[in-house]
Amino acid sequence: MPKSIRTAFQPNVITLKLESLEPSRAIEPRERKERKYRQIEASLASVGLVEPLVVFSIGKGKYRLLDGNTRLDILVRRKILDVECILATEDEAFTYNKRVNYLSPVGEHQMILRALKHNSEEDIAKALAVNISIIRRKRDLLVGICKEAIDLLKDRRISSAAFASLRKMKPIRQIEVAQLMLTSNRYSETFAEALLTGTRADMLVEPHKVGPAKSLSQEQKLGMERETDVLLRDLKTVEASYGTDVLALGVACRYVIRMLANATVRHYIEGRFPDILGELDAVVASMESHLTEAARAGA
């Protein structure tokens, strides 16, 4: 019977008194003079708390802080009484950092929209010490992007500039490109532009505004379109059979390993077919490396 997967956090945000929170580390006086601390302090004063603190219950109404020591220190100094928190189910800061160690462009977009409900663009730009044009670009990041493509890419480190290429495609093509990015694990602006170049005119929102790349002839562009379509079909075929292929590879690998672990068999092959033994050892090493990478990718 398969084991159930336990979530690392409670689904709902809770409000707790600051006096009930115990920081996991003390903030030193020198840290309060650093630019990062002052930037967070200005952001809290102007925008408010956008990302809740992460805490773990230690009983008797007390909670250990797993993430947000700087924010907590600032809130305490500002004499704030309570704060929004996410309740973790494990007393382990590594668990939180492992799952949330960066903010994706889509996540930044959502945070900006949330902040704009109560603050002006000028206030947010001032709080984050950035140009107002950056705030507006993050605000409009997903304009023209279909929901399905957003869902596919929302947790990925996709280049913000890549959305400009997606925006020029029709929704069905946006989904295909998002799938290609996921499969190839490439999210750069250059990759998105290449896929845009390989997109047929009938899959573009305004074909006359995109036009062929300057360095490509019309014939080369048509070739790229055909190759992109073939690549997409091939990737879907590989996805469909990948699990079965990896399973078969794993079984074969284990069989060869067990066979070579038999001293009699190994001695026989070594004495009569030393070249074959060397090749088998190389194949086993290669298969084990491949299986390890596949396990990491599926983790």
N, C-alpha and C positions, 0 to 999 in steps of 0.2 A: 504494500500500500504506500503510495507516494507521500512524503512528508509535506505538510502545509508550509507555505512561505509566510514568515512573520514580518509585518511591516516595521520599519525602523522608527516611525513617528505616528502619533495620533493624528487623524485627519483634520481636526478642527483647531483653530487658533484659540487660546485661552488668555484671559487677562489675570495677571498676578501682581501682588504688592511687591515693590522693589525690596522691601525689608525681608521678604521671604527667600530672596535669591542669594546664593553663595557663589562668588566668582571663582573660576578655576585657577586664576592667577591674578596677582596684584599689578596694577598699572603704576609704573615708576614715574616720578616727577619729570624726568627728562623726556618721556614719551609724550607728555602733554604739550611739549614745545615743538614736537615734530609736525611737519606739514600734513601728513596723513591724518593725525589726530585732529588737527584744527579744521581740516576739510570735513571730516565726519561730524565734528561739533557744529560747524556752520550749516551742514545739511540737515541735521536734526532740528536746529533752531528755525530754519527756513521752511523745510519740507515736512519735517516730522519723521517718525520711524516708518520706513517703507518695508524693511525686511524684519520679521519678528525675531526675538532671541530664541535660542534653542536650549531647553532645560531638561533635567531629569529629576524625578521626585525621589527624595531620600527620606521621606517620612516626616510625620509631625508638622506638616504644612511647610516644609522646607524643600528647596530645589537647588540642585547644583547646575551651574551654568556651563554648558558645553560649547557654545559659540556666541560671541557678542560681548566679550569683556570690555572692549573699548567703548561700545555703545552704552553698556551698563554704567561704566564709570562716569560718562558724560551725563547720563540721565540722573544719577545720584547727585552730582554736583549742581545740576539744574533744579534739584529738589522735586523731581517728578515722583508721584506717589505710586503709580501702577504702570504696567507695560504689557503689550501683547507678546505672547510666547508660543512656541511650538513645543509640545511635550514629546520627548524622545522615549522610546521603550527600552533603550539600552544605555547604560552608564558608560559611554565610550565616545570621546570626542572624535576619535579616528573614524568611527562609523559615519558621523555627520560629514566630516571633511571629505571622506571618500565619495560620498554621494553628491555633495554640493561643494565643489571646489572651484567653480567658475560660474559666471553668469552669461548665458548665451545671449546673442543679439536679440532674439525674440523675447527673452526674459527681461532684458533692459527696456525694450519697447513697452512691455506690459507695466513695468514699474514706472516708467515715465507717464504713461496714461493715467495710472493710479494717482501719481503725485499731482498731475494737472487738474484733477478734480477739485483740489483745494488750494492750488498755488498757480501763479502765472509762470510763463516760460522764462521771463527775466529772473524771477526769484530762484527757480530751479537751476538755471545756468550759473547764477551767482553762488548758490550754495555748493554746487559741484565744481566751481572754478573752471568752467568751460565756456566756449563761445555759444551764444544762443542758437546759431545755425546748427550746431551739433544736436541740441535738444530737439529742434524741429525735424532734423533728419531721422533721429531715433523715433520721434512721434509718428512720422509718416512711413516708417520702414516697411510696413506690411500692406500699404495701399496698393491694390491691384493684384495681390497674391491670394490665391484661393485657399480656403480653409484646410483642404486635404493636404496641400503642400506644406502649409504652416505646421500642421500636426506632425508631419514626417520630420520636419527640421527644427522643431521648437527646442529640443535639448542638445542640438549639435553646435559645434563651434564653426558655424558657417560665416564666411566673410559678409559683413554688412553690405559691401558693394556688390556681392553676388545677387542680391535681391533685385538690383537694377536690371540684370539680364533676365531674371525670371519674370519680371513685370512686363516684359515685351512679348511674352508667350501666352498663348491661350491656356486656360485652366488644365485641360487634359495633358498638355505638354509640360506644364509646370510640375504636375504629379510625376510624369515619366522622368523628368530631369532630377527631381528630388530623390526618386528611387535609385537613379544612376549614382547620385552623390553618396547615398547611404551604402550602396553595394561596393563602390570603389573607395569609400571612406576619404573622399576628397571634396572640400568645401570652399575652395579658393575662388577668388574673382576670375582668375585666368581660366579655370576649369569651366566655370559657368559661361564665360564668354565663348569658349570653344564649343560648348553644347548649343549655345544660341546660334553660332555660325552654322552648325550642323542641323539646324531646325528647318523643316520645310516651310515655304511661304504660307501655306494654308494653316499652319499651326502658330502663326505670329499674329499679334493683335493688330499691328500696323506694318505690314511687310515693306511698304515704300519708305518708311522711316528707318528701318533697320539696315537694309541693303547688304550686299556682300562685303566681306572684309577687304580692306584696301589691297592686301597682299595676295588675295585669292582671285582667280578668274572665275567666271560663272561656271565653267566646267568643273573646276576644283571644288567649288561650293556644293554643286550637285553631288559630287563624289563623297564629300563629307556627310551630306544628308543621308545618302544611302548607307554609308558605313555606320553612322550613328544609329539608324534604324536596325541594322543587323546586330550591332553591339547590344542594343536594348533587348532584342529577341534572345540573343545568346545568354545574356545575363539572367533573364527570366528562366531559361532552360536550366542553367547551372543551379539557380536557386531551388528549382523544383527537385533536382536530384542530389543536391549537395549532402544532405543528411544521410541518405542511403550510401553514397560513395564514401563518406568519412567512416561510416560504420563498417563497411566492407574492408576499407583500408586498415582500420583498427584491428579487425579480426585476423587479417592476413599478417599484419605486423606481429601480433602476439604469437601466432603460429610459428613464424620464422624464428622469433626470439627463443621460443621453447625448443625448437628443433636444434638451434645452434648451442643451446645450453646443455644439450646431451653430449657428454664427453666423447662417447663412441662415434656419434655422427660427425661431430666437429673434427675429430682426429682423422676420420676417413676422408672427409672433404679436403682437409688441410694437406693430407698426404698425396691425394690423387688430383685434386682440382684446386690448388692454392689460389689461382686467379679468381675462380668463382667464389671462394670463401671471402676474399677481399671485397668483391662486388656485393655479396650478401651483407657483409658488415656495413658497407657504405649505404646500402638501401635501407637497412634497419635504422641506422642513425638518422637518415633523411626522413624516414616515415615518422620516427618518434618526434623529431623536430616539428614536422608538419602537424602532427596530432596535438602537440603542445600549443602551437600557435592557434589551431582551430578551437581548442578549449578556452584559450584566453579571449578569443574573439566572441565566443558564445557566452562568456561569463557576464 
